[in-house]
Amino acid sequence: MICPTATHNKGMKDNELLQFIRQNAQMGVVTLTALADMLGDGALKKTVTRQTEEYKLVFDAAGCKLIAAGEDAKNVSAITKIAATAMLNLQSIADKSASHIAEMVIMGSMRGVIAITRRLREFPDADIDCADLAYRLLAIEQRNIDDLKRYI
C-alpha cells in the first residue's frame, strides 16, 4: 500500500471518523472472508469475494489517510475478530444454505448502514475526503444488501 504524504494535519474528528471507517471495513473483511471459507465455489462465493475486495480497498484508503495525518491506524481487537468469526460459525452450523448465508451478510450490512449513517451525522463538518470515504463505505454496504437479495 502506497500512501501519499500529508500536506496538512487532519482534525481529531476526521481521524476519529477515519478510524471508524477503517475498523468497519476491517470487520467486513474478517466476516466475509470467514463466510467465503464456508462456501463452495459458485455465484454466492464470487459475490462475497468481490465484496471482501471492496472492503479491503476502503480499509487501505482509511489507513493511508490516517498515516498521512500522522495517526496510528488502529485495528479491530483480536477478541472482536474471534468473537465475530465464532458467531458466524455458530449461526451457520445448522444452516449453511445460500439463503441463510445471504441473510447473515445482509443483516451485517444493514447494521453497517445504520452505523455509518449515524457517524456521518455526528461529523457534519468532516473533511470532504473523509466524508467521501464514509459515503463510499455506505454505498458498498447498500450494494451488498441489493446484491444478496437474489439469494434469499
Helices and strands as residue ranges (DSSP letters): H 12-38, H 43-68, H 78-93, H 98-122, H 128-148, G 149-151
